[in-house]
Amino acid sequence: MPSYVPSPDEVTAAMTENGGWTKKQLAEWGIPFPPPPGWRRHLEAKWRGEDGADLPRQEPDQDALF
């Protein structure tokens, strides 16, 4: 996890015109791409100083590899 955690307002302000976030921006916050469900709540909890569980890792579906 990065040493700097953005505020909820900073996360909202970084949203692109299309309503998402760039891979680079998410990486700066320590969020994998594509972002897993709950990533914004996770960052907000970290910003408030709560010690939450790590984000779930998204593994590719085996069928998608072939």
Steps between C-alpha positions, in 0.01 A plus 500: 500500500634847422618732776259769376130417507270743317191648663159400363479846339836449327384163366184659360696792351735259318211336313530526122232648274384144430436437869797278576861522610817444302718198561786737589291686758379181664859371513609817683242417765605134516182373331536220241348528154226425441399623843327238714156559650516715813825675416359848572366392841838340569687824423255703706548269800879531464466879474305501829779297658307175528697180464293307250561178315694505176308525176408171338718404207325437175634192332429453131252230410692196379283483188611851405859381476431270204 
